[in-house]
Amino acid sequence: MTHARLSARGAKVKRVTERRTYSYLGPAGTFTEAALDQVAEARGQDWRPVHNVGEALADVLEGRSHAAMIAIENSIEGGVSTTQDALATLPGLRIIGEYLVRVNFVLVAPQGTKLEDVSVIAAHPVAYAQCHGWLGEHLPNHSHVPAASNVASAIGVLDGSSPAQAAIAPPNIVQHYDVDVLASEIGDNTSAVTRFVLVTGTTTPPDPTGADKTSLIVELPHDHPGALLDMLEQFSTRGINLSLIESRPIGDALGRYRFVIDADGHVHDERMADALLGIRRFSPRVVFLGSYPRADRRIVQYPDRYADDVFVEARDWLRALISGEPEA
């Protein structure tokens, strides 16, 4: 066997056996872990629990992880500001997929604890905000201790590092820790869903599926009447629906904002590519976060006048005019 064949064979074996690492907000049992469990190619690979979004993205940028699963939006609380700001300021990241996790909570405590024993509750701030109604009805005099994650709240109660007697946690906490469930389904909205995104380093977008989403962050050029409308028209005049638009302060002065946008469609779609060109001409800074399949796999609908072949025909028509070709 030639050296070249041996080298090729060795490279093939390396590709087959190479393991990948995925970072997620830990420890085990969090909603982020449940989102990562939906990623088929991540199963059987190495999962790295981290303490926050910044650490997860640093793992990707510094090569410790192939990708990171992070929460970006909640149907009750809206966008996750720490995630949005990190994606806006850390270059070299791409979203390659999104995943939805139904969110509800249980109140847990060390074994033997009764509900009447609870006066202090540990909870992640977002989880705590989603349980206000139940807490107000059943534990009106409680106080709150913030926790780094929905599972860290329970760990702190169990190991004594938290002054709380009980914690708000995900339902599957009982699969990982010896706790008593004092109450189930304590979330105020049983339809609550958190949207997670899988983020990797700069790469080509996944192939379009027809059920895609494009995420980007856009800064307005300067503050003047109609500036936001000018930006939105780049999408509306091309028949592109925006499923999310949120403002975040840039931080260098009052009144300066960037906009986090999710637009229906893929960068390979002619209408989306044309809109991005318009945005790039309009905005002093555009962060392209990626085009990727929608979690709900819903096919993007648009009027026929915005079909790809219409944009192609229009460009061909203009090219013919410029080249002096006779009209057909």
C-alpha positions in Angstrom: 0.0 0.0 0.0 1.4 3.4 -1.0 2.2 6.1 1.5 -0.5 8.3 0.0 -3.1 5.6 0.5 -2.0 5.1 4.1 -2.2 8.8 4.7 -5.7 9.0 3.2 -6.8 6.0 5.3 -5.4 7.6 8.5 -7.2 10.8 7.8 -10.5 9.0 7.2 -10.1 7.1 10.5 -9.3 10.4 12.3 -12.5 11.9 10.9 -14.6 9.0 12.0 -13.2 8.8 15.5 -12.8 12.5 16.2 -15.0 13.5 19.1 -16.7 16.9 19.4 -17.4 18.9 22.5 -20.5 21.0 23.1 -20.8 23.6 25.8 -24.1 24.3 27.6 -25.3 26.1 30.7 -24.9 23.4 33.4 -25.0 21.5 35.5 -26.9 18.4 34.3 -30.6 18.8 34.3 -31.0 22.3 32.9 -33.3 23.3 30.1 -30.2 24.1 28.1 -29.2 20.5 28.4 -32.7 19.5 27.2 -32.2 21.7 24.1 -28.8 20.1 23.4 -30.3 16.7 23.6 -32.4 17.6 20.6 -29.2 17.9 18.4 -28.8 14.5 16.8 -25.1 15.0 15.9 -24.3 15.9 19.6 -25.5 12.7 21.0 -22.7 10.5 22.2 -20.2 13.4 22.1 -18.6 15.3 24.9 -20.9 17.8 26.7 -19.2 20.5 28.7 -21.3 22.3 31.4 -20.4 26.0 31.9 -21.5 28.7 34.2 -22.8 31.4 31.8 -23.3 32.4 28.2 -20.0 34.2 28.0 -18.1 31.1 29.0 -20.0 29.0 26.5 -19.2 31.4 23.6 -15.6 31.7 24.8 -15.3 27.9 24.5 -16.3 28.2 20.9 -14.0 31.1 20.0 -11.0 29.6 21.8 -11.5 26.1 20.4 -12.5 24.2 23.5 -15.9 23.4 22.0 -17.2 22.8 18.5 -20.5 24.5 19.4 -22.4 26.0 22.3 -26.1 25.8 23.1 -27.5 29.1 24.5 -30.9 30.5 25.3 -31.8 33.5 23.2 -35.5 34.1 23.7 -38.4 33.2 26.0 -42.0 33.5 25.1 -42.8 35.2 28.4 -39.7 37.3 29.1 -38.7 38.1 25.5 -35.1 38.2 24.4 -32.2 37.1 26.6 -30.2 40.3 26.8 -26.9 38.8 27.9 -27.0 36.5 24.8 -28.0 39.2 22.4 -25.3 41.6 23.7 -22.7 38.8 23.5 -23.6 37.9 19.9 -23.4 41.6 19.0 -20.0 42.2 20.4 -18.1 38.9 19.9 -17.0 38.5 16.3 -16.6 35.1 14.6 -19.8 33.4 15.7 -22.6 31.8 13.7 -26.0 30.3 14.6 -26.5 27.0 12.8 -29.8 25.8 14.4 -32.6 26.6 16.8 -34.5 24.4 19.3 -37.6 25.0 21.4 -38.0 23.7 24.9 -41.3 23.8 26.8 -40.7 25.5 30.2 -42.3 24.8 33.4 -41.1 24.5 37.0 -41.3 22.5 40.2 -40.5 23.7 43.7 -38.0 21.3 45.3 -36.4 21.0 48.7 -34.2 18.6 50.7 -36.0 15.4 51.6 -38.4 15.9 54.6 -39.0 19.6 54.0 -42.6 20.8 54.1 -44.0 23.7 52.2 -44.8 25.6 55.5 -41.0 25.4 56.3 -40.1 27.6 53.3 -39.5 31.3 53.7 -36.5 31.8 51.3 -36.5 30.5 47.7 -33.5 30.1 45.4 -34.2 30.6 41.7 -32.7 31.8 38.5 -34.2 35.4 37.9 -36.0 34.4 34.7 -37.5 31.3 36.3 -38.5 33.4 39.4 -40.3 36.0 37.2 -42.3 33.2 35.6 -43.6 31.9 38.9 -44.8 35.1 40.5 -48.4 34.2 40.5 -48.0 30.8 42.2 -45.6 32.2 44.8 -47.8 35.1 45.6 -50.7 32.7 46.2 -48.9 30.0 48.2 -45.9 31.7 49.7 -46.7 35.4 49.9 -44.1 36.3 52.5 -41.1 34.5 50.9 -37.8 36.2 49.9 -35.8 35.4 46.8 -32.1 34.4 46.4 -30.9 34.6 42.8 -29.1 31.5 41.3 -26.8 31.1 38.3 -29.0 28.4 36.7 -32.2 26.5 37.3 -30.3 23.5 38.6 -27.7 25.6 40.6 -30.6 26.8 42.6 -31.4 23.3 43.8 -27.7 22.4 44.3 -27.2 25.4 46.6 -30.2 24.3 48.7 -28.9 20.8 49.0 -25.3 21.5 49.8 -26.1 24.4 52.2 -24.3 27.1 50.2 -27.7 28.9 49.7 -29.7 30.3 52.6 -32.9 29.1 50.9 -35.0 26.2 52.1 -36.4 25.4 48.6 -35.6 26.1 45.0 -37.4 26.6 41.7 -36.0 24.0 39.2 -36.8 22.1 36.0 -39.1 19.0 36.4 -36.3 16.6 35.5 -34.2 17.7 38.5 -35.5 14.5 40.2 -33.5 12.4 37.7 -30.3 13.9 39.0 -30.7 14.8 42.6 -32.4 13.5 45.8 -35.0 16.1 46.4 -38.7 16.2 47.4 -41.1 18.0 45.0 -43.2 20.3 47.1 -45.2 21.6 44.1 -45.4 20.9 40.4 -46.4 23.1 37.4 -45.8 26.3 39.3 -45.1 28.4 36.2 -47.7 31.1 35.6 -48.0 30.2 31.9 -48.2 26.6 31.0 -47.5 27.5 27.3 -44.1 29.1 28.1 -41.4 28.1 25.6 -37.7 29.0 25.5 -35.9 29.3 22.2 -32.3 28.1 22.2 -29.7 28.5 19.4 -26.7 26.3 18.6 -23.7 28.6 18.0 -20.4 27.7 16.3 -17.5 29.6 14.8 -17.8 31.4 11.4 -18.9 28.9 8.8 -21.0 28.6 5.7 -24.7 28.5 6.4 -26.6 25.2 6.3 -28.3 24.5 3.0 -31.7 26.2 2.7 -34.7 24.1 3.5 -37.6 26.4 2.6 -38.3 26.7 6.4 -35.4 28.9 7.4 -34.6 31.9 9.5 -31.9 34.6 9.2 -30.6 36.4 12.3 -28.7 39.6 12.3 -27.9 42.7 14.4 -28.2 46.1 12.8 -27.1 49.5 14.1 -28.9 52.6 12.9 -26.6 55.2 11.2 -27.7 58.1 13.4 -30.8 59.3 15.2 -33.3 61.1 12.9 -37.0 60.9 12.1 -37.8 57.7 10.2 -34.4 56.0 10.7 -36.1 52.8 12.0 -38.6 52.9 9.2 -35.8 53.2 6.7 -34.3 50.0 8.1 -37.6 48.1 8.2 -38.4 49.0 4.6 -35.3 47.1 3.4 -37.3 44.0 4.4 -40.9 45.0 3.7 -40.2 46.1 0.1 -38.8 42.6 -0.5 -41.7 40.7 1.1 -39.7 39.5 4.1 -41.5 39.0 7.4 -39.7 39.8 10.6 -40.5 37.3 13.4 -38.4 39.2 15.9 -37.1 42.7 16.3 -35.8 44.0 19.6 -33.7 47.0 20.5 -30.6 46.9 22.8 -28.6 49.9 23.9 -25.2 50.1 22.2 -23.8 51.6 25.4 -21.7 54.4 24.1 -24.3 57.1 24.5 -28.0 57.6 25.4 -30.3 57.1 22.5 -28.0 54.8 20.6 -29.5 51.4 19.8 -28.8 48.2 17.9 -31.6 46.0 16.7 -31.7 42.2 17.0 -33.7 40.8 14.0 -35.0 37.4 13.0 -36.1 37.5 9.4 -38.0 34.7 7.6 -35.9 33.2 4.9 -32.3 32.2 4.0 -29.4 34.2 2.8 -29.4 32.1 -0.3 -32.9 33.3 -1.2 -32.7 36.1 -3.7 -35.0 38.4 -1.7 -33.0 37.9 1.5 -29.7 38.5 -0.2 -31.1 41.7 -1.8 -32.4 42.9 1.6 -29.0 42.3 3.2 -27.3 44.3 0.5 -29.7 47.1 1.3 -29.1 46.8 5.0 -25.3 46.9 4.5 -25.6 50.1 2.4 -27.8 51.6 5.1 -26.2 50.6 8.3 -22.7 51.4 9.7 -22.5 48.0 11.3 -24.3 44.7 10.4 -23.6 41.5 12.3 -24.8 38.5 10.3 -25.5 35.7 12.8 -26.5 33.1 10.4 -29.3 31.4 8.3 -30.6 28.1 9.7 -33.6 25.8 9.8 -36.6 27.0 11.9 -37.3 24.9 14.9 -41.0 24.5 14.0 -40.0 23.6 10.3 -42.8 25.9 9.1 -42.4 26.7 5.4 -41.8 30.4 4.8 -44.7 31.9 2.7 -44.3 35.0 0.5 -46.1 36.5 -2.5 -45.1 35.3 -6.0 -43.7 38.7 -6.9 -40.8 38.0 -4.4 -39.9 34.6 -5.8 -36.2 34.0 -6.7 -36.8 33.9 -10.4 -38.4 37.4 -10.3 -35.2 38.9 -8.8 -33.1 37.0 -11.4 -35.2 38.2 -14.3 -35.0 41.8 -13.0 -31.2 41.6 -12.9 -31.0 40.1 -16.4 -33.3 42.9 -17.7 -31.0 45.6 -16.2 -27.9 43.9 -17.5 -29.5 43.8 -21.0 -30.2 47.5 -20.8 -26.7 48.4 -19.8 -25.2 46.2 -22.5 -27.4 47.7 -25.2 -29.1 44.4 -26.1 -32.3 44.8 -28.2 -35.5 44.4 -26.2 -37.2 41.1 -26.7 
